[in-house]
């Protein structure tokens, strides 16, 4: 069964992500309180998702223990493959999400993944 495993936001680009339990979303703007929330939000930045299983796999093959939050995605899922959903809609609670593209690692995450000690 698929589920939301974690929900994270950051109010500013240079701040750590915060693990929270509920969010408010507004169509075309994103997640209230998140760094990407805005009136003219690019559809690719409104809400980001990643599979917890992908993080677990990365940590296993790299012999690291990077936390789920450090991957800097808004919604961390469990039990659902996200890549096949590109171009489709999924519903999380009362929010319908259109999956537009793969979410490549941000510069901060790229730098973090190159580190060897966490």
Helices and strands as residue ranges (DSSP letters): E 3-9, E 18-20, E 25-26, E 30-31, E 49-51, H 52-62, G 69-71, E 75-78, G 83-85, E 89-92, E 95-98, H 107-114
